[in-house]
Amino acid sequence: LVGCSVQPVGGSGVFEELSLFACSPTDLSELLKEGTKESHDRAENTQFVKDFLKGRIKKELFKRATVALYFTYSALEEEMDRNKDNPVFAPLYFPVELHRREALVKDLKYFYGEGWKEKIQCSEATQHYVDRIHHVGQHEPELLVAHAYTRYMGDLSGGQVLKKVAQRALKLPSTEEGIQFYVFDNVSNAQQFKQLYRARMNALDLDKNTKERIVEEANRAFRFNMQVFDELDEIGRSLTEEAQDGGLPAHDGKGDLRKCPYYADKLGRSWATAELPQACGTRLAALTVLSVF
């Protein structure tokens, strides 16, 4: 398959194990990519996602979104820690590189102050998501792969664009307070790390039925995300604060969107140095949707 090979990566740490891998249509990463396309399409058309990508985001709503992320990742990383030695998940356990809870604590301290824990609560939609993650981690740990993959790969793919949008629209400090969630200090090359993650995922000893269940669970994760987006939309309509405008202008439909420096896999290679594009368009939401809320 074109674009499926993982090239050898030099250096130390987790990248040393990378050698030449060839993707197959039966690989879990390919099944997830194909099996969640429809969910991507639906998610990218939620109003919250479209507004965020245009920079039409209210600070209070961004704070609420950060709270939702905190509860989601607290649950996810608790279950990942629980299953770190379980062979159905252990190869995907990268706490140093990926875990987001501590970064989110920093963001919440920035927005709410030292007493942030007393000022936040888990919303109804987020609680449903959290409950499902705990159920999976405790009773069907093989499905934890779906939740980890959809969250972290989305963060590494589109989070850097969203960081710039939020920083600009909300006039956040250049020192990245309030957006630590999007900062992966221990991932030096997002594209290579994603290749490694997919390779490890494809190497899991899973039968056909289990792979199908993981794809189904990934689609379920998308639905939970969309329910949170809808909930945030409803909250946003009740806020009197004016939205800031500093994001990505909508694509006008002209030209080749694939040339956008943040489109598809190019995004992962460009995030460290690139400036915001002028016309990436709302199709970018298909890549970034899981990093938004």
Stockholm file with secondary structure:
# STOCKHOLM 1.0

chainA/1-293         LVGCSVQPVGGSGVFEELSLFACSPTDLSELLKEGTKESHDRAENTQFVKDFLKGRIKKELFKRATVALYFTYSALEEEMDRNKDNPVFAPLYFPVELHRREALVKDLKYFYGEGWKEKIQCSEATQHYVDRIHHVGQHEPELLVAHAYTRYMGDLSGGQVLKKVAQRALKLPSTEEGIQFYVFDNVSNAQQFKQLYRARMNALDLDKNTKERIVEEANRAFRFNMQVFDELDEIGRSLTEEAQDGGLPAHDGKGDLRKCPYYADKLGRSWATAELPQACGTRLAALTVLSVF
#=GR chainA/1-293 SS CTTCCBCCCCSSGGGGGCCCBCCCTTSHHHHHHHHTHHHHHHHHTSHHHHHHHTTCBCHHHHHHHHHHHHHHHHHHHHHHHHTTTCTTTGGGCCHHHHCCHHHHHHHHHHHHCTTGGGGCCCCHHHHHHHHHHHHHHHHCGGGHHHHHHHHHHHHHHHHHHHHHHHHHHTTCCTTCTTCGGGCCTTCSCHHHHHHHHHHHHHTSCCCHHHHHHHHHHHHHHHHHHHHHHHHHHHHHHHCCSCCBCCSCCCCCSCSCGGGSTTSTTHHHHHTTTCCCCSCCCGGGHHHHHHHHC
#=GC SS_cons         CTTCCBCCCCSSGGGGGCCCBCCCTTSHHHHHHHHTHHHHHHHHTSHHHHHHHTTCBCHHHHHHHHHHHHHHHHHHHHHHHHTTTCTTTGGGCCHHHHCCHHHHHHHHHHHHCTTGGGGCCCCHHHHHHHHHHHHHHHHCGGGHHHHHHHHHHHHHHHHHHHHHHHHHHTTCCTTCTTCGGGCCTTCSCHHHHHHHHHHHHHTSCCCHHHHHHHHHHHHHHHHHHHHHHHHHHHHHHHCCSCCBCCSCCCCCSCSCGGGSTTSTTHHHHHTTTCCCCSCCCGGGHHHHHHHHC
//
